[in-house]
Structure formats: structure tokens, C-alpha cells
């Protein structure tokens, strides 16, 4: 055996030491012999351990973190592994809950204040070896977004500043009391030093909760100087999407976050090149500039929150699933953060049904589960928290190796566009005002000179909200139709990447570059189907309006107006029988979406659904058909295009009218290419994902049962029975196994197809089709 030289940064030294710790722990009875296998699952000898399935937790202690070190840390680690079935744990390195204590550490760090209640104790250095001996990786949580006013006052120039000259934390106190620092200020040096000190404790990685660029920030002296050096101009006074400088400021904010994370990673790797780092990111809105798209090259994992809070408007049944699919579109492993707490009632865990569903959706969506819970003392609270985690986490632990390295087999892609999220502000007249199903949204404000000025912030927020709803609506409709789908980012809109799909859905992807248009046209020429709606492609990648007659013709249109159809219109009618309206009857009347553009179909296009003439009163006879289409279909060279002049996804998300879900599903399935390989006969609340392990022909059929008890938070998941699964092109020498039920399922042959029946599913199952 070749011996590697040992030094403070040597991976070999750390791994060998860790093996001796495990062996000693087994000999002394701290761990059972089975723990050796448990630790092997973490991948001690694998320098990229985080690319294996992770199950991560965080204990929160509020203002009393000293309770952590006063606990028996052996028991804490053992329970993390054997009770909660986690292989990774976040431990506070700087405090995240008590107001104003983000600058206080839980470990000995040169130049930093440690939590006084800890005395001589060092939480990270004490816990890391114990955790490692129990097969647990430790990530240090560093709060970098919530500081006290007193700490800020002792460090002038660090705070994020609004245009008025006030700090953001004074204008909008964080969590009711506190402020935030600018990642461009000299605070960054303080932050990098804290990361270096944390890395010296032996942790496996760093999680940064912040920083972020808060709305309207930052106008500190450093930001103003950097922006001036970059553009030769001053930062605009206020949000104005007609001003090119404002768009440059938006890009500058995101570049600031990229620069911060890149330098943070460099600082970490100067101490431990093998340690990982990731930040609390956002989804496709990015008001705080923590964009997974931009940050991907500088973090090892991507994470974002999908917290559940009770309330009268809760209807995001698929929240964890959509977050998981969005994050896992990137190259990095991903985590969905679930707070195991009942919204703002932090000391009450989520009902078990809600927690199980969040974990099942996360894993089915291709991400790793991550949960945080308050360490409450009453045993019944703890028992309820464990009930929502133990069974499904145990299942994931038991099948960890099997589920490693899966690749999606989805044939439908949903483009979630960063360009549209960042720059889209609709120019459609009436989009921000009154219409048949809405109310005035205050798009203008008095300018002080007797004229009116556009409230750009309000307009941008409206567009962003509706873009979110578009993504969620299409996602839910596809899930309920049992159509597996992948989410794509802007960088994926390339001919080679699109070639692996049958259909591409553009949920009001308004901002499209020239090269992306060409890639999409090429995709259709080669037989693909495109589903688009509303203002798709009416702007370039920076949000500037374009007149592209060739693109409109590609959508099957002779003309697209910047006007909405008459505001009193409230119905659409099916007028033809074709694939896109399968399941609907000719002559059937359906509720009209709220926002529908006036468009004229092109030569050769079909109009299977039309808008009715305006109906000013609700109680009257149905009006005749208008000349405006509600759906336009066309054959484009080798493929097909379906265009909805409405915000189709947004309307389904907000209304849940089933006929619109049917239209979306039919459009996605109207393809000349290969149909999906796995079809299930089940209620729409059973979600389907199909994957293959890398380099294997085995199929993994993930099923998530979202069937609940008709309320949120759910108190019960309703089991489903006798789920019929049909698999195309199924070889004869295969076996089918239910991982959850741990039993083989008989196969019935129907020509080249195989049919299996899953006798029961509670919350989650993976059906594996493998060679005998």
C-alpha cells in the first residue's frame, strides 16, 4: 500500500483518522458493527460525497444554543442517524434565530465574539469528530444576513443603503428588528475570515444563509463607486424598466452576489480544498439576486426554501416538487429546505402527512431532503416530529445506493426562463388595469406635475407573480396528467439538449434571444412540439420589445396585437375535433382565461377553440363566437406548435378549472415523436417520475401520492390501491419490484408491453424494473 504524505489538509489523513474513529467507536460500544456499513453509505473515501443521496437536518435552539453543547453529543449524533435517518447535519456556526446575534459564533474563532453562555465549549470542534464517527457529515451554518443595529453602528459603511441614504434595515427591519450588510462593502473581508475560521474546525462544508441584495439596494459608497467604474454612470434613482441603466443595475446586483460567493469559496478552499459551500438561494424570481442560474459555478450544491405556512390561500400542493425539479435542472446536486414547523408557530412541527409529502416530492423531483426543527422539550411534540420523518427517511436510507445517479427519462420539457424572470415587463394595454375578472392594480401614480407616472415596481411585481403562476400552473397540469417533465434553464435551450425531448413548453417565455429562437425552430423542424402562450417571444433577452414576423409565423399567427380581447368576454367555445381538444366536446363552452390577446391565425393554422363575443352581463344567453381564437395549432415543417393567446398556465393555477388542465396536457402530448414509456392508470393526484440509473437499462418509476383529506395542512394521506402501470418495449427477462412494499410484482405481457399492478401506495414508492 502506498502511503500518502500527511499534512493538515491531507484528505488521506482525514479519511484514515476517520476510519480509526469508527473502529474505536465500535470496539468501545459507542457504535454497533452495522455502523461501519452506515458510514460507508456516506462515502468516506469519496471526495465528492455530496453527490450521493443526502438527508440533512438542522436542530434549532432559538436563543439558547447552549442547550446543544449541554446535551449528550453522542446521543445527538446517534439520533441524527438512527432516529431521524440523516447522514448530514447543519450545526450553527453563527446564530440564526436570536435577533442581533449573527456576528456571534458557537466555536473558537480568532477575532470573533463567541456566545457567552458557551464558556469554554466549542460546539463545532466538539461535535465534528463525534458526528463523523456516526457517519454524519457536518455543515456549519453561517448567518450572513441578519445583524443588530448596535453591531452595524460599530462598523460604519457595512450596511445596505437605499437611495434615500437610509439603511435597508431601518426602512424595513429584518424580522422586526435588525439590518443587513452589503456584500460589496468591507464587511466581505470580515465574512471571508469567518468562513476561514469555521473551516479550521474540520467541518465538511459551509452553508451561507445570506447575504443577499435586498430590494432597492444597494447605494452604499462602495456600490456607487463600483457601478460608476463599470458603466460610467450613476445608479438610477428608482426602479424604471424603460431605463437601460436600471437593467444594468439589476445585472450589477447579481454580479455582486456572484463575486461574493466566488471569493467565499476561494477563502474556504484555502483551508480545506475538499469542503463544500452553498448558499440559501431563490427560485426564478430572484429579488435578492441569489439566482441559482448565476451562482451555479461557485457553489457545490443548490438549495432553496419550500416552507409551508397555513392560511386561507394555501393551494401549492406541489410546492416541494416544483422547487426540486427547478433546482435539479442544474449541474449541482440540490436540496429543498423544509421547515418542520407549522408556519410561524415554530414550536409545533408540521403534521406528519405534510412532512412526508414534502420529503417524497423532494426526492421524486430529483433533489435531496433537508429539514429544520425546533428542539422542543415535550415528548409528544418530538414524537409528532419524528412521525413525519422516520419511515420515509428510513426508506431512503435503505435504498440510498440504488437511487444514486438517476437520470430523468422525461420526454417533455418546461422552460423556466431567467431572462423573462429578470427583465419581462409587459407592454400589453390593459394588463395592469381593470378587466372582466380582475380589479385595478394601481399601475400609475401621481408624478407631482399634474401628470401620471408609471409605477414600474408595481408592474414588475405583477409580471413576476403571473410568471410564477404560469410555471406552477403548467407543472400542476402535467403532474395531474401523469406526464413526466423536466425543467430547463436558459442555458439549456440548445439544439442538442432539446433533441432529447418530444415537447417543449414555453410558459409565457416572453424574452428569447435570436440563438434560442433558432434552436427552438430547429427542434420543431426535427419533429418536436412547442407549446407557447401569451407574449412568448415578443421581447429580446434583455426585455426590449421586438417585431419578429417570422417568429409570429412560427407560432401560427398572422398578427399578434398588444391589446387584450374585450374585457367583458368570459367564455370560450370548442369548435373542432382534434387532438388538442380530446376529452372536450365540439360546441362545449369553457370558462375564459382572464387575459387573452387579440391575435389573427396564419394561413394553414387551425383554430379548435374560439372566444365568444363580449357578454357585459352574467345572466344572459351565451353570445355567438367571435373572430378571435383561444387556441391556435399549426404544423410547422417536421413538427407542431400549439399557441394559447392567454396566460394559460396562470389561469389554470388560479382557477383549477379542469378543462384548461386537459388542454395543456393534450398540447404536450400532441407530438410526432416517441410517446412516454411508462403510463399509469391512477387518480390525478398520483405523481409520476421515470428515471434510469446512469449506465443502466433498469427503470425506476417514482410515485408520489398527493391524495389528502381536502384541507391544508393535511392530517391524512388517503392510500390508493391497484395502480395499473403499463411499460412499453419491455423485455421478457425482467422482474418488477416495489421498494416500499419490498415485494416482487407479477408482470402481464401485452405484446411488447408489460403491465404490472401496484396493490397499494401510501405516500411514496419506487417501482424498479430490472433484468432477471
BELQUI-V675092 format. One record per helix or strand. SS is the DSSP state (H for helix, E for strand). FROM is the first residue (numbers start at 1). TO is the last residue. Records with the same first field share a line. If there is no record, write none. Layout:
SS: FROM-TO ; FROM-TO
This chain:
H: 11-28 ; 34-42 ; 49-51 ; 66-70 ; 73-82 ; 116-118 ; 123-133 ; 149-153 ; 168-171 ; 174-176 ; 187-199 ; 221-231 ; 244-271 ; 292-298 ; 319-327 ; 352-364 ; 379-387 ; 390-398 ; 418-423 ; 456-480 ; 490-492 ; 495-498 ; 514-525 ; 549-554 ; 579-581 ; 648-655 ; 658-669
E: 55-60 ; 88-92 ; 94-94 ; 101-101 ; 104-105 ; 113-114 ; 137-143 ; 147-147 ; 159-159 ; 161-161 ; 167-167 ; 179-179 ; 181-181 ; 205-209 ; 276-282 ; 291-291 ; 301-305 ; 333-339 ; 342-342 ; 345-345 ; 368-374 ; 406-408 ; 412-415 ; 429-429 ; 444-446 ; 452-454 ; 485-488 ; 503-506 ; 511-511 ; 529-533 ; 539-539 ; 545-545 ; 557-564 ; 571-574 ; 589-591 ; 596-601 ; 606-612 ; 625-636 ; 639-644 ; 646-646 ; 678-681 ; 686-693 ; 699-705 ; 708-708 ; 717-717 ; 720-727 ; 734-738 ; 743-745 ; 748-750 ; 753-761 ; 764-771
